[in-house]
Amino acid sequence: MIRLNSDTPNDILQDVKIGDMVTDTFSKTGLVESIEIKDDGLYRIYEFNLVTGRTITVKK
């Protein structure tokens, strides 16, 4: 299981793939259904959509 939060290194965030089991260490845990990576110029925003319908968002 991969823990996703603001302390997770960029290389780990880049290596997450669909089907991986992830958690935000609080209330969201599940398999990754899709991944969106956005860059707003200041932050890179990773959105991991889980099969449970929940989304884990990490700003780096």
Stockholm file with secondary structure:
# STOCKHOLM 1.0

chainA/1-60         MIRLNSDTPNDILQDVKIGDMVTDTFSKTGLVESIEIKDDGLYRIYEFNLVTGRTITVKK
#=GR chainA/1-60 SS CEECSTTSCHHHHHHCCTTCEEECSSSCEEEEEEEEEEECSSCEEEEEEETTSCEEEEEC
#=GC SS_cons        CEECSTTSCHHHHHHCCTTCEEECSSSCEEEEEEEEEEECSSCEEEEEEETTSCEEEEEC
//
